[in-house]
Amino acid sequence: MRCPFCGNVDTQVKDSRPAEDHVAIRRRRFCPACGGRFTTYERVQLRDLVVVKSSGKREPFDRDKLERSVRIAMQKRPIDPERIDQMLSGIVRRLESLGDTDVPSRLIGEIVMETLARIDTVAYVRFASVYKNFQAADDFDRFVSELRPQAQAEE
């Protein structure tokens, strides 16, 4: 593993432990050249996924991009970061288990929204506002009014 500080390719693993509910390995590393310490994560990747955009454009699936969008939606919400990591791993596993390497971006958005709806309603609405491209306050009002009958039915 290359050192992110000096570029040295000869780094040492100081500590390894399971992370993200045993679906990843967290490794603390040390660079003998510059003395830098950093952390890496290893995850099992079943297949290389390709995201098919609504425009037809194809691009490699980027877990970090998914994580950024979910963390933005969850910003300042009382959700444990470990819970977010578990949620992301579950979404990725679900996408990988679909059986096809080509995944429509629409499906990814729907899976994220479905997962967020179960965890935090505010994060769900935040994500939906970007995913569904809300343009005005009326769009929020309409979306939230659709949520209300579901919430009342669950009570």
Secondary structure, DSSP 8 states (H G I E B T S, - for coil): ---TTT--S--EEEEEEEETTTTEEEEEEE-TTT--EEEEEEE---S--EEE-TTS-EEE--HHHHHHHHHHHTTTSS--HHHHHHHHHHHHHHHHTTS-SEEEHHHHHHHHHHHHHHH-HHHHHHHHHHHTT--SHHHHHHHHHHHHHHHHHH-
